[in-house]
Amino acid sequence: MKIHELRELTVEELGKRGRDLRQEMLTLRLQKATGQLENPFRQRVLRKEVARIETILTERRKKIEA
């Protein structure tokens, strides 16, 4: 997802998406360990998307605190 698409989501939706992505990252790590990983680039994409989500959530928390 693009950053502007992520910014349109609610906090709950971002949390759910983050959990889903982390679960997929775990699955990919297990596939890598067993030699079944077909698309190693997907790991990088997931890491970056999780970082984007965490950044947006942090921005929103700071906005609420201020």
C-alpha positions, -999 to 999 in steps of 0.1 A, spaced: 0 0 0 11 35 -6 16 59 23 -14 81 14 -36 49 14 -23 40 48 -30 75 62 -66 71 53 -71 41 75 -82 43 111 -60 34 141 -79 1 145 -75 -8 108 -38 1 109 -33 -21 140 -50 -51 123 -30 -46 91 2 -45 111 -7 -77 129 -15 -94 97 18 -83 81 38 -95 111 21 -128 109 30 -130 72 66 -121 81 67 -149 105 55 -173 79 81 -161 54 109 -165 81 98 -201 86 97 -208 49 132 -193 46 145 -215 74 131 -246 57 143 -236 23 108 -231 8 109 -194 4 100 -185 -32 101 -147 -31 127 -133 -8 119 -97 -19 85 -100 -2 103 -99 32 118 -65 24 84 -51 12 67 -63 44 93 -48 67 90 -14 50 52 -15 52 52 -24 89 76 5 94 53 29 76 23 17 97 43 22 129 53 57 118 17 67 112 6 52 145 34 71 163 25 104 145 -12 100 156 -2 92 192 19 123 194 -8 144 178 -32 132 205 -7 139 233 0 174 221 
